[in-house]
Amino acid sequence: ARAWHLERRPDGMPTADDFALRDIPATALADGQVRVRNLWLSVDPYMRGRMNDAKSYAAPFALGEPMGGGAVGEVIESRSDMLAVGDRVLHMGGWRDEAVLPAREAQKLPAIDAPAQAFLGQLGMPGMTAYFGLLHVAEAKPGETVFVSAAAGAVGSTVVQIAKAKGMTVIGSAGGAAKCDWVRSLGADQVIDYKGEGSVARQLSAAAPEGIDVYFDNVGGDHLDAAFATARQGARFAICGMIDIYNSGAPTQLRYIARTIAARIRMQGFLVSDWMGQAPAFYADMATWMAEGKLQRQETVVEGLEHMPEAFLGLFSGRNTGKMLVKL
Ligand code: NDP
């Protein structure tokens, strides 16, 4: 079996030399363990933070050690009563083709009729982030106007569709005409191409002349500033991610942040891991919306373990529409 190892800690944008694909020693299973042949591997923006040697919500990857992350695979050997050969499972032993782990750390795929890889995207961690962030953290209500950045990504495209299913007005932002067309096809009322003409602030105020009630932040930077400039009284900001600074760490100039005071804006950062206990509500609502034809899904698939770092780095240049995945 082979796994990607963290070779050195990047300074700024990672490069191919920061990763090394190496053989991992074959191990016999201990009691309670399973061997999983991975079929799909997830790359996610939060993994960039784990490449730094800094204390954060997810422990840093150790130098010279295999990396990990979300994966879906098939049990090929089992020394546990909990899982049998042939079971399809979701687990955190990614960045490799084969994983050995305790059966209790692998979850059978939920009983929703969807392709296995959907449980790494819209029906998995990114989908839950969209659902709990929008409905519980931002407390977005029917009739309100929601602005979401990185709207053509895994989390953002799901925010757009949940907001529409709930009767909200949605403004999405994405980079480039093709992505903007896709976000519009998901039901967004207005779409901003942040790589196109005019500042985000100017484009947002044109798209939302009455202002926004909710901002779902995936980007930070000028998108966050535009949301401050446009926020209505009592607006709520769910701070989900700030991909604009993951590779720079440079402070962003926020010209309009003082509007937090007069507009009584409530900003709340959140981690999806705090909401896992409420996963059944998420699965139930998503299954209903799927059955009603209200959820579409797109994936950008990179084939082959050897191309995984490219897939990961592609997140920071917008190579993906919908969820970025590696297929083995
Ligand atoms: P995406 O599928 O959205 O992929 C990242 C996208 O971000 C790219 O496709 C690109 O789209 C956009 N992007 C990259 N760099 C920039 C930039 N400098 N400015 C503007 N847009 C940029 O990833 P996810 O859906 O997995 O994650 C989205 C966000 O949610 C991230 O910030 C992530 O860290 C966060 N997150 C937070 C969680 C939590 O618990 N708080 C859990 C999961 C995710 P484009 O071409 O449009 O630029």
Boltz pocket constraint, residues with backbone or C-beta under 6 A from the ligand:
constraints:
  - pocket:
      binder: B
      contacts: [[A, 43], [A, 44], [A, 45], [A, 46], [A, 125], [A, 126], [A, 129], [A, 150], [A, 151], [A, 152], [A, 153], [A, 154], [A, 155], [A, 156], [A, 173], [A, 174], [A, 175], [A, 176], [A, 179], [A, 217], [A, 218], [A, 219], [A, 239], [A, 240], [A, 241], [A, 242], [A, 243], [A, 244], [A, 245], [A, 270], [A, 271], [A, 272], [A, 273], [A, 314], [A, 315], [A, 316], [A, 317], [A, 318], [A, 319], [A, 320], [A, 321], [A, 322], [A, 323], [A, 324]]
      max_distance: 6.0
